[in-house]
Amino acid sequence: MKSDTKPTSALQIPTSMAQWMELFVDLIFVAAMLVFSSSVDGLHSGVAKVWVEVSFAMVWWIWLCSTLLLDRFRLRDNLARFVLLAQMFLIVLYSIEAKSGINHDHKMMVAEFGGLLLTVALLWALVLREPGDRTIYVKRMVVLNLVGACLFFLAAPLKDTFRYPLCAAGLLIVLVPTVVPSLVAKEWPPFDREHLVERLGTFSLIVMGETFIDIALSISTRHVGSKDVIVLLFQFLFVFSLWAAYFEDIPHAGLQRARASLWLFFHFTLQFSIVLIGMGVAAIVNAPDGEHLPDQDSVEIFGMMALFYLSLAVLDWCSDRKPLKNLILFRLAGFVLTLAIAILGVTVPSLKLDELVLAATVVAMVSAFIAPILIRKTSAPESEPALSSHHSV
């Protein structure tokens, strides 16, 4: 494991089979995201849609658990590959079950998530074969993930009244120690920060590409008219703007050790917002000619755009860039402006919120071109130490 790392200047070409395996795992998550995207077709804002979004968040959590483990321990043998393969298979099954909707019996879905936690426990168990001085932490992570998996397995055949509390307990048992490892042991394995930045950057890029695929697939199912071409063009420019906003900044910005947990969480909110923006624009495309999305659906699109800028602001705050004041204020200005456009659409009856999405796209494009100017006025350290074993990630 590397003891000294520096902010990555570009996504690196994989140099080992372990890295290629990580990319293969990412592709399976793309397939899962496409299934989740299709799950919200025809759903408006409400409990049913929130159910799909929570299901996606739980899948993302499994990705993060595996990513953090493989960042610390580069498992390369066939046993690790077999466990990851089983995990990928369960992710596909889980996403298909989620597509059945909130009113479906979720016995299989709960059992499948228990299986996913079991794969994480098995990966930790494989780490015990590696030499090192963090065996207490690793053994406890094996036990915690096994307990979480058992609670999901126990909850699967029960009625919803008992099922969901057990599932919540199982999730908390694995979530809290992963985010705050000091609850598990006094010392825990350090991270390879450069590799972690690359992994989060790669997954962010994949999520951005998935949103464009989602829109293209929506358009491909119908006769392509002038409206579809315009929406596709603006979506292409919008995704490019999101790409520029993130990759001009975050992979090069470094990371403050004390804020790494927050950095991981707001990567989730950033990626989550990108996925939901793509779903929202796909809903606009699929709307019959002459009809508009319900205002609550359009408000959700703007809310996710605002969340994207807020996430960027917090990611900058977690970085080692200095000075940060102007850059963070600029990110927050994008957050406020996006919300202002949504409020304008709600308060002015003659305006339709889904039509204002194009205006928000222009804001994103302008922001993507101005941000590099502010970024060049900041500086990030040329090198950084690896995250210490006393860090709260």
VENFEN-V860365 format. One line per field, one symbol per residue. psi: psi as a letter, one per 40 degrees, with the letter a starting at -180 (. if undefined). Layout:
# VENFEN-V860365
psi = ???
This chain:
# VENFEN-V860365
psi = hidhiihheihihheidddddddddddddddddddddddehehihadddddddddddddddddddddddeddhgheiddddddddddddddddddddddeideihfddddddddddddddddddddddeiiiffddddddddddddddddddddddeiiddddddddddddddddddddgeeedidiihiigdddddddddddddddddddddddddddeeihhadddddddddddddddddddddeecdeeeahhdeeddddddedddddddddddddddddddehiheiiiidddddddddddddddddddddddeieihieddddddddddddddddddddddehdeihdddedddddddddddddddddddeeiiiidiiiihiefig.
